[in-house]
Amino acid sequence: MDFRWPASAKEIQSVQSERKRVAVERALRSPFLKKRLPRLDLQRLDDPDVWRRIPLLAKEDLRQIPPERFHDEFCIQPRTRVVEYWRSGGATGRPLFYPRSAEDMLHGLLAFERAWALIGATPEDCAHISFPLGVHPVAHLYARAAINLGIGTVWCGAGNNTPSEVQLELIDHLKPTVWLGMASYGLHLANLAEAKGFDLKNSSVKKLIVAAEPLSPVKRKKLEDAWGAEVFDHFGMTEGAFVAGEGLGHHGLHVWADLFYLEVVDEKSGEPVPEGKVGSLVVTPLWNNSMTPFLRWSSGDLVSLSSAGRITPEMPWSVFPTLKHARRTIGFFKVRGVNINHADLEDAMFRDPAVVDFRAEVTSEGDNDVLHLLVEMRSERKHQLIETMKQTFQVTPQVTLLQRGTIAREFEASVKAPRFVDKRG
């Protein structure tokens, strides 16, 4: 299999220089983008001052285009060249649907084929895929890339595609070696397995690939303990494809910098942040942009980027820079003047070994905002949990204990688990 690995950082820079110009030329063919772009010297796109004249593009910008006009205003090839559509997987706002050409698909699948190489997968493996199956592309891209590499696949989808109890039965019967899905759903399956008496720790699954939501160290440990398996964190977006992933050795998320040009900028000013510092991620696809020419796409993720040299020289991905995902920019509640980051709240909950699963809601009661935690627990520790939350966030929550399995059943029908819900309107 030719993964088109670049041989050096110098080669990556050469590819970026050449393909950034192609990306801009394609964007200028989009009626929507042409109106937004300033006059640019295409010979000087490697000059940061010239490149940063290109305005950032975000989902809210694209939502200004009526859905029935999206193709004509944003896309640069006729509908007859579309081979499939991908759904934007954002948890807020109107979903967007992006057409993809056959050329786009070749590059998108290459990115996912490399993802399998990262974790050392071979035709000896079999993959149980629990990402949602449908217009959102992640499940079928992992599956098709696996098939291209001779890796066995079980196309389960999430709980709304194949009930969770059936998924556990298939793990027991078909003996997959790799499980793929959102970390939240992996925890739901583990909770169900515990309730059903299924020994997931000693199943055939030895590796987990998780994506589509931030993975904290606390959540990683909870998953690894529950499954008795090694967790690999992967990162991508519908506007691109697989962008970065953790590989053997767990040295960070290796960025396919020859396929995507990444920047990290200050959230407010848009200016670049120093290497290793957290900022807002901006992505420009360099190859799979022949239909939707995304240019300086603001992904809504807070990350840091490092161009550190070869960590494991024998691995072809060691030449790539590495990324650390901090959190989503939209992931917080403001309760009585206190900002509660969703990831911090999730970590605080999952640090308590008695907590099986939870959902957090914010409601208005009179003039007060109320943080309401709906929790499944292994033991009655409601008062201790309230005190921990109060000490951690300076907000006293209401806590309702739920019967085991309640949250997993509610999450079954969700593309992205609605663990955090703001009901204040």
Secondary structure as the mmCIF struct_conf table of DSSP 4:
data_model
#
loop_
_struct_conf.conf_type_id
_struct_conf.id
_struct_conf.beg_label_comp_id
_struct_conf.beg_label_asym_id
_struct_conf.beg_label_seq_id
_struct_conf.end_label_comp_id
_struct_conf.end_label_asym_id
_struct_conf.end_label_seq_id
BEND BEND1 ALA A 7 SER A 8
HELX_RH_AL_P HELX_RH_AL_P1 ALA A 9 ALA A 27
TURN_TY1_P TURN_TY1_P1 LEU A 28 ARG A 29
BEND BEND2 SER A 30 SER A 30
HELX_RH_AL_P HELX_RH_AL_P2 PRO A 31 ARG A 36
HELX_LH_PP_P HELX_LH_PP_P1 LEU A 37 ARG A 39
HELX_RH_3T_P HELX_RH_3T_P1 LEU A 42 ARG A 44
TURN_TY1_P TURN_TY1_P2 LEU A 45 ASP A 46
BEND BEND3 ASP A 47 ASP A 47
HELX_RH_AL_P HELX_RH_AL_P3 PRO A 48 TRP A 51
TURN_TY1_P TURN_TY1_P3 ARG A 52 ARG A 53
BEND BEND4 ILE A 54 ILE A 54
HELX_LH_PP_P HELX_LH_PP_P2 PRO A 55 LEU A 56
STRN STRN1 LEU A 57 LEU A 57
HELX_RH_AL_P HELX_RH_AL_P4 LYS A 59 LEU A 62
TURN_TY1_P TURN_TY1_P4 ARG A 63 GLN A 64
BEND BEND5 ILE A 65 ILE A 65
HELX_RH_3T_P HELX_RH_3T_P2 PRO A 67 ARG A 69
HELX_RH_AL_P HELX_RH_AL_P5 PHE A 70 PHE A 74
BEND BEND6 ILE A 76 GLN A 77
HELX_RH_3T_P HELX_RH_3T_P3 ARG A 79 ARG A 81
STRN STRN2 VAL A 82 ARG A 87
BEND BEND7 ALA A 91 ARG A 94
STRN STRN3 PHE A 97 SER A 101
HELX_RH_AL_P HELX_RH_AL_P6 ALA A 102 LEU A 118
TURN_TY1_P TURN_TY1_P5 ILE A 119 GLY A 120
TURN_TY1_P TURN_TY1_P6 PRO A 123 GLU A 124
STRN STRN4 CYS A 126 ILE A 129
BEND BEND8 PHE A 131 PHE A 131
HELX_LH_PP_P HELX_LH_PP_P3 PRO A 132 LEU A 133
BEND BEND9 GLY A 134 HIS A 136
HELX_RH_AL_P HELX_RH_AL_P7 VAL A 138 ASN A 148
TURN_TY1_P TURN_TY1_P7 LEU A 149 GLY A 150
STRN STRN5 GLY A 152 TRP A 155
BEND BEND10 ALA A 158 ALA A 158
TURN_TY1_P TURN_TY1_P8 GLY A 159 ASN A 161
BEND BEND11 THR A 162 THR A 162
HELX_RH_AL_P HELX_RH_AL_P8 SER A 164 LEU A 174
BEND BEND12 THR A 177 THR A 177
STRN STRN6 VAL A 178 GLY A 181
HELX_RH_AL_P HELX_RH_AL_P9 ALA A 183 LYS A 196
TURN_TY1_P TURN_TY1_P9 GLY A 197 GLY A 197
HELX_RH_3T_P HELX_RH_3T_P4 LEU A 200 ASN A 202
BEND BEND13 SER A 203 SER A 204
STRN STRN7 LYS A 207 VAL A 210
BEND BEND14 ALA A 212 GLU A 213
HELX_RH_AL_P HELX_RH_AL_P10 PRO A 217 TRP A 227
TURN_TY1_P TURN_TY1_P10 GLY A 228 GLY A 228
BEND BEND15 ALA A 229 ALA A 229
STRN STRN8 GLU A 230 GLY A 236
TURN_TY1_P TURN_TY1_P11 THR A 238 GLU A 239
BEND BEND16 GLY A 240 ALA A 241
STRN STRN9 PHE A 242 GLU A 246
TURN_TY1_P TURN_TY1_P12 LEU A 248 GLY A 249
BEND BEND17 GLY A 252 GLY A 252
STRN STRN10 LEU A 253 VAL A 255
TURN_TY1_P TURN_TY1_P13 ALA A 257 LEU A 259
STRN STRN11 PHE A 260 VAL A 265
TURN_TY1_P TURN_TY1_P14 GLU A 267 SER A 269
HELX_LH_PP_P HELX_LH_PP_P4 GLU A 271 GLU A 271
STRN STRN12 PRO A 272 PRO A 272
HELX_LH_PP_P HELX_LH_PP_P5 VAL A 273 PRO A 274
TURN_TY1_P TURN_TY1_P15 GLU A 275 GLY A 276
BEND BEND18 LYS A 277 LYS A 277
STRN STRN13 GLY A 279 PRO A 285
BEND BEND19 LEU A 286 ASN A 288
BEND BEND20 SER A 290 THR A 292
BEND BEND21 ARG A 296 ARG A 296
STRN STRN14 TRP A 297 SER A 306
BEND BEND22 ILE A 311 THR A 312
TURN_TY1_P TURN_TY1_P16 PRO A 313 GLU A 314
BEND BEND23 MET A 315 MET A 315
HELX_RH_3T_P HELX_RH_3T_P5 PRO A 316 VAL A 319
BEND BEND24 PHE A 320 PHE A 320
STRN STRN15 THR A 322 ARG A 328
TURN_TY1_P TURN_TY1_P17 THR A 329 ILE A 330
STRN STRN16 PHE A 332 VAL A 335
TURN_TY1_P TURN_TY1_P18 ARG A 336 GLY A 337
STRN STRN17 VAL A 338 ASN A 341
HELX_RH_AL_P HELX_RH_AL_P11 HIS A 342 PHE A 350
TURN_TY1_P TURN_TY1_P19 ARG A 351 ARG A 351
BEND BEND25 ASP A 352 ASP A 352
TURN_TY1_P TURN_TY1_P20 PRO A 353 ALA A 354
STRN STRN18 VAL A 355 GLU A 365
TURN_TY1_P TURN_TY1_P21 GLY A 366 ASP A 367
STRN STRN19 ASN A 368 MET A 377
BEND BEND26 ARG A 378 SER A 379
HELX_RH_AL_P HELX_RH_AL_P12 LYS A 382 PHE A 393
BEND BEND27 GLN A 394 GLN A 394
STRN STRN20 GLN A 398 LEU A 401
TURN_TY1_P TURN_TY1_P22 ARG A 404 GLY A 405
HELX_RH_AL_P HELX_RH_AL_P13 THR A 406 PHE A 411
TURN_TY1_P TURN_TY1_P23 GLU A 412 ALA A 413
BEND BEND28 VAL A 415 LYS A 416
STRN STRN21 PHE A 420 ASP A 422
#
